[in-house]
Amino acid sequence: MSESFKKFIRKNNLCPVCLMKKLMASTKINVNGADRFNNGVALTPPMGWASWNLFRNNINENIIKEMAAAMKAAHLDELGYQYINVDDCWMSSVRDENGRLQGDLGTFPSGIKALVEAVNSYGLKMGIYTSNGTLTCEDLPSSLYHERTDAETFAEWGVEYFKYDFCHNEAIPTIAPEIEKILISRKGESEFLTLLAEDAELRGDAVILEDEKLTLSGKYITGLSNASGSAVFYDIDIPEDGEYTLTLGIRKTVRKDKYCEIIVNGDKTYALRFPGTKGPSREGRGQTTVHLKKGKNSFYIHNPIGSRMDSAAKQYQNMGKELMRATKKVAEETGRPEKPICFSICEWGINKPWKWGATAGNLWRTTPDIRPEWLSIIGIYEATVRLYEYAGPGNWNDPDMLEVGNGNLTDSENEAHFSLWCMLAAPLILGNDLRKFIKEDGCVDVNNKVLKVISNKKAIAINQDKLGVQCRRIKTNGITDVLVKPLTNREVAVCLLNKGNGKKDVSFSIKELTQLGFVDLPVSDRYTVHDIWENTTFVASDIINQNLNGHSVKLYKIQAMG
């Protein structure tokens, strides 16, 4: 809040909190309240499979069908794995005659709707991908500036998971236009009302300056850039309800794109973007169609974008809203139950999506892409473990897809990787070849070590616990960590991690767990301790110590006895 805005509030004896809530209703972030993204899905971390880690750009519709068949045959769906997600390179390089995305004409010749139906026939759900940019990461058509069209396309296809990447992103400008006038007309008619710069009530850093080359009044509003100022037009008298055209007359001086939003009657928000000027004239204009009511109306004009973080948040929020609107629209038009789309934000952690992700989608990437290497896994874990306060039912930190079964990860590294993602309450999106779980005779290879890791029911139960709490690190020396995750029924999960190469002793006190403010483990003389990977149970009263091999974990579930 600028100093000038503070002075305005004090001078007029206003409640700053009430005023800002009202004026910034469309852009404020309140992840603990009504602005939290809530489409009714991902109440526990999503589980499924995605194509990128294994196949990269070499995908086709037969591979996706084979993975769906393998997931079903391996009974992974019975454990909670439900999404089959196709990543980049599913789309043609051209949109169809209606401007809609379409499957690659050679590798996805049956079309995506048919592929969704094929995946659904196994009782599974289909996921899809584009980028929050002008192109995807593989330089194919993407969804920035096509949000409504693409959201409706996905909803009509029946897609139920959507990963939205960040390649080729174009940030929303922080610069606002300099406004000389607003012309109002009934849609399809000539202007009947003109609002001048001096008719506005100015707030924050907004001021009125003069330019004699402007033809109407020679005055214009400036200072609306970088979320620092606003202009409000009150008591705009409109003869009847209806659709109206607003034309913003602006002063053209800056050779950079400009952006502003008009909030009409404190409710509906309309965005306007202006290209950087190279024209010889001083005056420009931008238009939008708005709904106005009969009687008094108000316009609140500002640019809420003060940083690239603001831009990313706004763009992802916009797509989240379009997805929810589209699934509802399709349900109403078809008479079929609504199929919500789980919205996966893949912004790579650049603009701290954990701070705003819960207002935009169901999960958000916390880091750049994962690799099937121990250092990559640990680096991503280190970045994500500190973000526990942002995760919860319906909105999750996403440390990226699992690499279990890929590369040259050892058995203990696979167990550790899976354990850490379970403790982090992370989405469990597999990235390995599921077909390897099925033998030539069609039976499941129950001895497959990777399958044993990803199908450990007790580890999955820790991840899918309905309390929805991400673990906290309560103890570390840089090489070894102790992680604690509260569970329902007053139970707790504890993970001992050795990040280093050699053996290390790691210990914790159960009694100390009962003193942690975020844990509800009852005080008792004895506790049942279940070793998740050994599938053994023992009784302990307090200290548990383990000598861990390098790159390994011990994972326990603990409950009080008596």
C-alpha positions as CSV (number, residue, x, y, z in Angstrom):
1,M,0.0,0.0,0.0
2,S,1.5,3.3,-1.1
3,E,2.0,6.3,1.3
4,S,-0.4,8.4,-0.7
5,F,-3.1,5.7,-0.4
6,K,-2.5,5.5,3.3
7,K,-3.0,9.3,3.6
8,F,-6.2,9.1,1.6
9,I,-7.5,6.4,4.0
10,R,-6.6,8.5,7.1
11,K,-8.0,11.7,5.6
12,N,-11.4,10.1,4.9
13,N,-11.5,8.0,8.1
14,L,-11.8,4.8,6.1
15,C,-11.3,1.2,7.2
16,P,-8.2,0.1,5.1
17,V,-8.9,-3.6,5.4
18,C,-12.6,-3.2,4.4
19,L,-11.7,-0.9,1.5
20,M,-8.9,-3.1,0.1
21,K,-11.1,-6.2,0.4
22,K,-13.8,-4.5,-1.6
23,L,-11.6,-2.9,-4.3
24,M,-9.2,-5.8,-4.7
25,A,-11.8,-8.6,-4.5
26,S,-10.9,-9.9,-7.9
27,T,-7.2,-10.1,-7.4
28,K,-6.5,-10.7,-3.7
29,I,-5.0,-14.0,-2.5
30,N,-6.6,-15.5,0.5
31,V,-5.6,-19.2,0.5
32,N,-7.4,-19.8,3.8
33,G,-10.7,-18.5,2.6
34,A,-13.1,-18.3,-0.2
35,D,-10.4,-17.7,-2.8
36,R,-9.0,-21.2,-2.4
37,F,-9.3,-23.2,-5.6
38,N,-11.9,-25.9,-4.9
39,N,-13.2,-28.1,-7.7
40,G,-14.0,-31.1,-5.4
41,V,-11.1,-33.3,-6.6
42,A,-7.6,-34.1,-5.3
43,L,-8.7,-34.2,-1.7
44,T,-5.8,-36.6,-1.3
45,P,-2.7,-36.4,-3.5
46,P,-3.5,-37.5,-7.1
47,M,-2.1,-40.9,-8.2
48,G,-1.5,-42.0,-11.8
49,W,1.0,-42.3,-14.6
50,A,2.5,-39.7,-17.1
51,S,4.3,-40.2,-20.3
52,W,7.2,-37.6,-20.1
53,N,9.8,-39.2,-17.9
54,L,10.0,-42.4,-20.0
55,F,8.9,-41.5,-23.5
56,R,9.6,-37.8,-23.8
57,N,8.4,-36.7,-27.2
58,N,8.1,-40.2,-28.7
59,I,4.5,-40.9,-27.9
60,N,1.5,-42.2,-29.8
61,E,-2.0,-43.3,-29.0
62,N,-1.1,-47.0,-28.9
63,I,1.5,-46.4,-26.1
64,I,-1.1,-44.5,-24.0
65,K,-3.6,-47.4,-24.5
66,E,-0.9,-50.0,-23.6
67,M,-0.1,-48.1,-20.4
68,A,-3.8,-47.9,-19.4
69,A,-4.1,-51.7,-20.0
70,A,-0.9,-52.4,-18.0
71,M,-2.1,-50.2,-15.1
72,K,-5.4,-52.2,-15.0
73,A,-3.7,-55.6,-15.5
74,A,-1.2,-54.8,-12.6
75,H,-4.2,-53.9,-10.4
76,L,-2.6,-50.5,-9.7
77,D,-6.1,-48.9,-10.0
78,E,-7.1,-50.9,-7.0
79,L,-4.4,-49.1,-5.0
80,G,-5.6,-45.6,-6.0
81,Y,-3.7,-45.0,-9.3
82,Q,-6.3,-43.6,-11.6
83,Y,-4.9,-41.1,-14.1
84,I,-3.2,-41.8,-17.4
85,N,-1.6,-38.5,-18.4
86,V,-0.2,-37.7,-21.9
87,D,2.5,-35.0,-21.7
88,D,3.9,-32.8,-24.5
89,C,3.8,-33.7,-28.2
90,W,0.3,-35.2,-28.3
91,M,-1.0,-32.2,-30.4
92,S,-0.8,-31.3,-34.0
93,S,1.3,-28.3,-35.0
94,V,-1.9,-26.7,-36.3
95,R,-5.2,-26.0,-34.7
96,D,-8.3,-27.3,-36.5
97,E,-10.6,-25.2,-38.7
98,N,-12.4,-24.0,-35.5
99,G,-9.2,-22.9,-33.8
100,R,-9.2,-25.8,-31.5
101,L,-6.3,-28.0,-30.5
102,Q,-6.3,-31.4,-32.2
103,G,-4.2,-34.6,-31.8
104,D,-1.2,-35.1,-34.0
105,L,-2.6,-36.3,-37.3
106,G,0.0,-39.1,-37.6
107,T,0.6,-40.4,-34.0
108,F,-2.9,-39.7,-32.6
109,P,-5.0,-40.3,-35.7
110,S,-8.1,-41.4,-33.8
111,G,-8.3,-38.1,-32.0
112,I,-8.1,-37.3,-28.3
113,K,-11.8,-37.8,-27.5
114,A,-11.6,-41.4,-28.7
115,L,-8.4,-41.9,-26.7
116,V,-10.1,-40.6,-23.6
117,E,-13.0,-43.1,-24.1
118,A,-10.4,-45.9,-24.5
119,V,-8.7,-45.0,-21.2
120,N,-12.1,-44.6,-19.5
121,S,-13.0,-48.1,-20.7
122,Y,-10.4,-49.5,-18.2
123,G,-12.1,-47.5,-15.4
124,L,-9.2,-45.0,-15.5
125,K,-9.1,-41.2,-16.1
126,M,-7.3,-39.4,-18.9
127,G,-5.0,-36.4,-18.4
128,I,-3.6,-34.0,-21.0
129,Y,-1.0,-31.2,-21.3
130,T,-0.3,-27.8,-22.7
131,S,1.7,-24.8,-21.6
132,N,0.9,-21.4,-20.2
133,G,2.8,-19.8,-23.1
134,T,2.5,-19.2,-26.8
135,L,4.0,-22.6,-27.5
136,T,4.6,-25.8,-25.5
137,C,8.1,-26.8,-24.4
138,E,8.4,-28.8,-27.6
139,D,7.3,-25.7,-29.6
140,L,3.8,-26.9,-30.4
141,P,0.5,-24.9,-30.1
142,S,-0.3,-24.0,-26.5
143,S,-3.0,-22.3,-24.5
144,L,-1.9,-18.7,-23.5
145,Y,-4.6,-16.4,-25.1
146,H,-6.7,-19.5,-25.9
147,E,-7.7,-20.4,-22.3
148,R,-11.5,-20.5,-22.8
149,T,-11.3,-22.4,-26.1
150,D,-8.9,-25.0,-24.8
151,A,-10.6,-25.5,-21.5
152,E,-13.9,-26.1,-23.3
153,T,-12.2,-28.5,-25.7
154,F,-10.7,-30.5,-22.9
155,A,-14.0,-30.6,-21.0
156,E,-15.9,-31.7,-24.2
157,W,-13.3,-34.5,-24.7
158,G,-13.9,-35.7,-21.1
159,V,-10.3,-35.0,-19.9
160,E,-10.0,-35.2,-16.1
161,Y,-6.4,-34.0,-15.4
162,F,-4.6,-31.1,-17.0
163,K,-0.9,-30.3,-16.6
164,Y,-0.2,-26.7,-17.5
165,D,3.5,-26.0,-18.2
166,F,5.4,-22.6,-18.3
167,C,7.4,-22.7,-21.5
168,H,7.3,-19.7,-23.9
169,N,5.4,-17.7,-21.3
170,E,4.7,-14.0,-21.9
171,A,4.2,-12.1,-18.7
172,I,1.4,-9.7,-18.2
173,P,2.8,-6.1,-18.4
174,T,3.3,-4.2,-15.2
175,I,2.8,-1.0,-17.1
176,A,-0.7,0.5,-17.2
177,P,-2.1,2.7,-20.0
178,E,-2.5,6.4,-19.4
179,I,-6.2,7.1,-19.6
180,E,-7.6,10.3,-21.1
181,K,-11.3,9.3,-21.4
182,I,-13.8,6.4,-21.4
183,L,-16.5,6.3,-24.1
184,I,-19.7,4.3,-23.3
185,S,-22.2,3.1,-25.9
186,R,-24.9,0.5,-26.3
187,K,-23.5,-2.5,-28.1
188,G,-23.8,-1.7,-31.8
189,E,-24.6,1.9,-31.3
190,S,-22.7,5.2,-31.1
191,E,-21.3,6.6,-27.9
192,F,-23.8,8.4,-25.6
193,L,-21.6,9.1,-22.6
194,T,-18.0,10.3,-22.1
195,L,-16.0,10.1,-18.9
196,L,-13.0,12.4,-18.7
197,A,-9.8,11.8,-16.6
198,E,-10.8,14.6,-14.2
199,D,-14.1,12.7,-13.4
200,A,-12.2,10.0,-11.6
201,E,-11.4,9.6,-8.0
202,L,-7.7,8.8,-7.8
203,R,-6.0,6.5,-5.3
204,G,-2.5,5.4,-4.5
205,D,0.1,6.8,-6.9
206,A,-2.5,7.8,-9.6
207,V,-2.3,11.5,-10.7
208,I,-3.7,13.7,-13.5
209,L,-1.2,15.3,-15.8
210,E,-1.7,17.5,-18.9
211,D,-0.8,16.9,-22.5
212,E,-1.9,19.6,-24.9
213,K,-1.8,17.2,-27.9
214,L,-4.7,15.2,-26.5
215,T,-7.8,16.4,-28.4
216,L,-10.6,16.2,-25.8
217,S,-9.5,17.6,-22.5
218,G,-5.7,17.7,-22.6
219,K,-5.6,15.7,-19.3
220,Y,-4.8,12.1,-18.6
221,I,-4.5,9.7,-15.6
222,T,-1.1,8.2,-15.0
223,G,0.5,6.3,-12.1
224,L,-1.6,3.1,-12.4
225,S,1.4,0.9,-13.1
226,N,2.9,-1.8,-10.9
227,A,-0.2,-2.2,-8.7
228,S,0.5,1.2,-7.2
229,G,-2.5,3.3,-8.1
230,S,-6.1,3.2,-9.2
231,A,-8.9,5.3,-10.7
232,V,-12.5,5.0,-9.7
233,F,-15.5,6.4,-11.6
234,Y,-18.6,6.5,-9.5
235,D,-22.3,7.2,-10.2
236,I,-22.2,6.4,-13.9
237,D,-25.9,6.7,-14.9
238,I,-27.0,4.0,-17.3
239,P,-30.6,4.0,-18.8
240,E,-31.2,0.3,-18.8
241,D,-29.6,-3.1,-18.2
242,G,-27.6,-4.6,-21.1
243,E,-24.4,-5.1,-22.9
244,Y,-22.3,-1.9,-23.4
245,T,-19.1,-1.1,-25.3
246,L,-16.4,0.7,-23.3
247,T,-13.7,2.5,-25.2
248,L,-10.7,3.6,-23.3
249,G,-8.9,6.5,-24.9
250,I,-5.3,6.4,-23.9
251,R,-2.1,8.5,-24.4
252,K,0.4,6.6,-26.5
253,T,3.9,7.2,-25.4
254,V,5.5,3.9,-24.2
255,R,6.9,1.4,-26.5
256,K,6.0,-1.5,-24.3
257,D,2.8,-3.5,-23.9
258,K,0.4,-2.1,-21.3
259,Y,-2.3,-3.8,-19.2
260,C,-5.2,-2.8,-17.0
261,E,-8.3,-4.3,-15.5
262,I,-11.8,-2.7,-15.1
263,I,-13.8,-3.9,-12.2
264,V,-17.5,-3.1,-12.9
265,N,-19.7,-2.5,-9.9
266,G,-17.2,-4.3,-7.6
267,D,-18.0,-7.6,-9.3
268,K,-17.1,-8.5,-12.8
269,T,-13.5,-8.0,-14.0
270,Y,-12.6,-7.1,-17.6
271,A,-8.9,-7.1,-18.8
272,L,-7.5,-4.9,-21.5
273,R,-4.0,-5.3,-23.1
274,F,-2.5,-2.6,-25.3
275,P,0.5,-3.2,-27.6
276,G,3.6,-1.1,-27.4
277,T,3.1,1.9,-29.6
278,K,5.1,2.8,-32.7
279,G,2.3,4.8,-34.3
280,P,2.7,8.5,-35.1
281,S,-0.4,9.7,-33.4
282,R,-0.6,10.5,-29.7
283,E,-3.9,8.9,-29.0
284,G,-4.9,5.2,-28.9
285,R,-7.8,3.2,-27.7
286,G,-8.9,-0.2,-26.4
287,Q,-12.3,-1.7,-26.3
288,T,-14.2,-4.3,-24.3
289,T,-17.9,-5.3,-23.9
290,V,-19.3,-5.2,-20.4
291,H,-22.6,-5.7,-18.7
292,L,-24.0,-2.6,-17.0
293,K,-27.1,-2.3,-14.9
294,K,-29.8,0.3,-15.0
295,G,-29.1,3.2,-12.7
296,K,-25.8,4.0,-11.0
297,N,-22.6,2.0,-12.0
298,S,-19.0,2.2,-11.0
299,F,-15.6,1.4,-12.7
300,Y,-12.5,0.6,-10.7
301,I,-9.4,0.7,-13.0
302,H,-6.0,-0.5,-12.1
303,N,-3.1,-2.8,-13.0
304,P,-2.8,-5.4,-10.3
305,I,0.4,-6.8,-11.7
306,G,3.4,-5.6,-9.8
307,S,5.8,-8.4,-10.6
308,R,6.3,-11.6,-12.6
309,M,4.9,-13.5,-9.7
310,D,1.7,-11.5,-9.9
311,S,1.6,-12.3,-13.7
312,A,2.0,-16.0,-13.2
313,A,-0.6,-16.2,-10.5
314,K,-3.1,-14.2,-12.6
315,Q,-2.6,-16.4,-15.7
316,Y,-2.9,-19.7,-13.8
317,Q,-5.9,-18.4,-11.8
318,N,-7.5,-17.5,-15.1
319,M,-7.0,-21.0,-16.6
320,G,-8.3,-22.6,-13.3
321,K,-11.5,-20.5,-13.6
322,E,-11.9,-21.4,-17.2
323,L,-11.6,-25.2,-16.5
324,M,-14.2,-25.0,-13.8
325,R,-16.5,-23.0,-16.0
326,A,-16.0,-25.4,-18.9
327,T,-16.8,-28.6,-17.0
328,K,-19.9,-27.0,-15.6
329,K,-21.0,-25.8,-19.1
330,V,-20.5,-29.2,-20.7
331,A,-22.4,-31.0,-17.9
332,E,-25.3,-28.5,-18.3
333,E,-25.3,-28.9,-22.1
334,T,-25.1,-32.7,-22.1
335,G,-27.2,-33.5,-19.0
336,R,-24.3,-35.8,-17.8
337,P,-22.6,-35.5,-14.4
338,E,-19.8,-33.0,-14.3
339,K,-16.3,-34.3,-14.7
340,P,-14.0,-31.9,-12.8
341,I,-10.5,-31.5,-14.2
342,C,-7.6,-31.9,-11.7
343,F,-5.5,-28.8,-12.5
344,S,-1.7,-29.3,-12.2
345,I,0.4,-26.1,-12.3
346,C,3.8,-26.7,-13.7
347,E,5.5,-23.4,-13.2
348,W,8.8,-24.9,-11.9
349,G,8.8,-22.9,-8.7
350,I,10.2,-19.8,-10.4
351,N,7.5,-17.5,-9.1
352,K,7.0,-19.2,-5.7
353,P,3.7,-20.9,-6.7
354,W,3.3,-22.3,-3.2
355,K,2.3,-18.8,-2.1
356,W,-0.6,-18.5,-4.6
357,G,-1.0,-22.0,-6.1
358,A,-4.0,-22.8,-3.8
359,T,-5.9,-19.9,-5.4
360,A,-5.3,-21.3,-8.9
361,G,-5.2,-25.1,-9.0
362,N,-5.0,-28.5,-7.2
363,L,-1.2,-28.8,-7.3
364,W,1.9,-26.8,-8.2
365,R,5.4,-27.8,-9.1
366,T,7.9,-26.6,-6.6
367,T,11.1,-27.1,-8.6
368,P,12.5,-27.6,-12.1
369,D,12.2,-31.1,-13.7
370,I,13.3,-34.2,-11.9
371,R,15.8,-36.7,-13.2
372,P,16.3,-40.4,-12.3
373,E,19.4,-39.5,-10.2
374,W,19.8,-39.5,-6.4
375,L,21.1,-35.9,-6.4
376,S,18.1,-34.7,-8.3
377,I,15.7,-36.5,-6.0
378,I,17.3,-35.1,-2.9
379,G,17.6,-31.6,-4.3
380,I,13.9,-31.5,-5.0
381,Y,13.1,-33.0,-1.6
382,E,15.2,-30.3,0.1
383,A,13.3,-27.6,-1.8
384,T,9.9,-29.0,-1.0
385,V,10.2,-30.3,2.6
386,R,10.2,-26.7,3.9
387,L,6.9,-25.8,2.2
388,Y,4.7,-27.9,4.5
389,E,2.4,-25.0,5.5
390,Y,1.1,-24.5,2.0
391,A,-0.2,-28.1,1.3
392,G,-3.6,-29.6,2.2
393,P,-6.6,-31.4,0.9
394,G,-7.4,-30.2,-2.7
395,N,-4.1,-28.2,-3.0
396,W,-0.7,-29.8,-2.9
397,N,3.0,-29.1,-3.3
398,D,4.2,-31.1,-6.3
399,P,7.9,-32.1,-6.3
400,D,7.4,-33.6,-9.9
401,M,6.7,-37.0,-11.2
402,L,8.2,-40.2,-9.7
403,E,11.3,-41.6,-11.3
404,V,11.0,-45.0,-9.4
405,G,12.0,-47.7,-11.9
406,N,13.8,-45.3,-14.3
407,G,17.5,-44.7,-14.9
408,N,20.0,-46.6,-12.7
409,L,18.3,-46.0,-9.3
410,T,19.1,-48.8,-6.9
411,D,16.4,-50.7,-5.0
412,S,17.1,-48.6,-1.8
413,E,17.0,-45.4,-3.8
414,N,13.6,-46.4,-5.3
415,E,12.3,-47.1,-1.8
416,A,13.7,-43.8,-0.4
417,H,12.3,-41.8,-3.4
418,F,8.8,-43.3,-3.0
419,S,8.9,-42.9,0.8
420,L,9.9,-39.2,0.6
421,W,7.1,-38.5,-1.8
422,C,4.6,-40.3,0.5
423,M,5.8,-38.3,3.5
424,L,5.6,-35.0,1.5
425,A,2.0,-35.7,0.7
426,A,3.1,-35.4,-3.0
427,P,1.2,-36.5,-6.0
428,L,2.2,-40.1,-6.9
429,I,2.5,-39.8,-10.7
430,L,4.5,-42.7,-12.0
431,G,6.9,-42.3,-14.9
432,N,8.2,-45.8,-15.6
433,D,7.2,-48.5,-18.1
434,L,4.1,-50.2,-16.6
435,R,4.2,-52.9,-19.3
436,K,7.2,-54.5,-17.5
437,F,4.9,-55.5,-14.7
438,I,3.1,-58.0,-17.0
439,K,4.7,-61.2,-18.0
440,E,4.3,-62.8,-21.5
441,D,1.5,-65.0,-20.3
442,G,-0.4,-62.0,-19.2
443,C,0.0,-62.6,-15.5
444,V,1.4,-60.0,-13.1
445,D,5.1,-60.3,-12.2
446,V,4.7,-60.3,-8.5
447,N,8.5,-60.4,-8.0
448,N,9.1,-57.2,-9.9
449,K,11.0,-55.0,-7.4
450,V,9.7,-51.8,-8.8
451,L,6.2,-53.0,-8.7
452,K,6.7,-54.0,-5.0
453,V,7.8,-50.4,-4.2
454,I,5.0,-48.5,-5.9
455,S,2.3,-51.0,-4.7
456,N,3.2,-50.9,-1.0
457,K,-0.2,-50.4,0.5
458,K,1.0,-49.1,3.8
459,A,3.3,-46.5,2.2
460,I,0.5,-45.4,-0.1
461,A,-1.8,-45.1,2.9
462,I,0.6,-42.6,4.5
463,N,0.5,-40.5,1.3
464,Q,-3.3,-40.8,1.0
465,D,-4.1,-40.1,4.6
466,K,-7.2,-38.0,4.7
467,L,-5.8,-35.6,7.3
468,G,-3.8,-34.3,4.3
469,V,-0.8,-33.0,6.2
470,Q,2.7,-32.7,4.7
471,C,5.6,-33.9,6.8
472,R,7.9,-31.6,8.7
473,R,11.6,-32.2,9.2
474,I,12.2,-32.1,13.0
475,K,15.9,-33.1,13.0
476,T,18.8,-32.9,10.6
477,N,22.6,-32.7,10.6
478,G,22.8,-32.1,6.9
479,I,23.3,-35.8,6.0
480,T,20.6,-37.5,8.0
481,D,17.0,-36.3,8.5
482,V,14.0,-37.2,10.7
483,L,10.6,-36.5,9.1
484,V,7.3,-36.6,10.9
485,K,3.8,-36.7,9.3
486,P,0.6,-36.6,11.4
487,L,-2.0,-39.2,10.4
488,T,-5.7,-39.7,11.2
489,N,-6.7,-41.7,14.3
490,R,-3.9,-40.0,16.3
491,E,-1.2,-41.9,14.5
492,V,2.0,-40.6,13.1
493,A,4.5,-41.6,10.3
494,V,8.2,-41.2,10.8
495,C,10.8,-41.4,8.1
496,L,14.6,-41.7,8.8
497,L,16.7,-40.6,5.8
498,N,20.4,-41.0,5.1
499,K,21.2,-38.7,2.1
500,G,24.9,-39.6,2.2
501,N,27.0,-42.4,0.8
502,G,28.1,-44.2,3.9
503,K,26.3,-45.8,6.9
504,K,25.0,-43.4,9.5
505,D,23.2,-43.7,12.8
506,V,19.8,-42.0,13.0
507,S,17.5,-41.9,16.0
508,F,14.4,-40.2,17.4
509,S,12.4,-40.1,20.6
510,I,8.7,-41.2,20.5
511,K,8.1,-39.2,23.7
512,E,9.4,-36.1,22.0
513,L,6.9,-36.6,19.2
514,T,4.0,-36.3,21.7
515,Q,5.3,-32.8,22.6
516,L,5.3,-31.5,19.0
517,G,2.5,-29.0,18.5
518,F,1.5,-30.3,15.1
519,V,1.3,-34.0,16.2
520,D,-1.6,-35.6,18.1
521,L,0.1,-38.8,19.3
522,P,-1.1,-39.7,22.8
523,V,1.3,-40.0,25.7
524,S,1.7,-43.7,26.5
525,D,4.2,-46.1,28.1
526,R,4.3,-48.3,25.0
527,Y,3.8,-47.7,21.2
528,T,3.3,-50.1,18.3
529,V,5.8,-49.4,15.6
530,H,5.2,-50.8,12.1
531,D,8.2,-50.9,9.7
532,I,6.6,-50.2,6.3
533,W,9.2,-51.7,4.1
534,E,10.1,-54.7,6.3
535,N,6.4,-55.3,7.0
536,T,7.2,-56.0,10.6
537,T,5.9,-54.7,13.9
538,F,7.5,-54.1,17.3
539,V,6.8,-52.4,20.5
540,A,8.9,-49.4,21.7
541,S,8.7,-47.1,24.7
542,D,10.8,-44.2,23.5
543,I,14.1,-44.1,21.6
544,I,14.4,-45.8,18.2
545,N,17.8,-45.9,16.6
546,Q,18.8,-47.2,13.2
547,N,22.1,-47.6,11.4
548,L,21.1,-46.7,7.8
549,N,23.0,-47.5,4.6
550,G,23.6,-44.6,2.3
551,H,20.8,-43.4,0.1
552,S,18.2,-45.2,2.1
553,V,15.3,-44.7,4.5
554,K,13.4,-46.3,7.3
555,L,9.7,-45.6,7.3
556,Y,7.5,-46.3,10.3
557,K,3.9,-45.8,11.3
558,I,3.4,-45.4,15.1
559,Q,0.4,-45.6,17.4
560,A,-0.1,-45.6,21.1
561,M,-1.0,-48.8,22.9
562,G,-3.6,-49.0,25.7
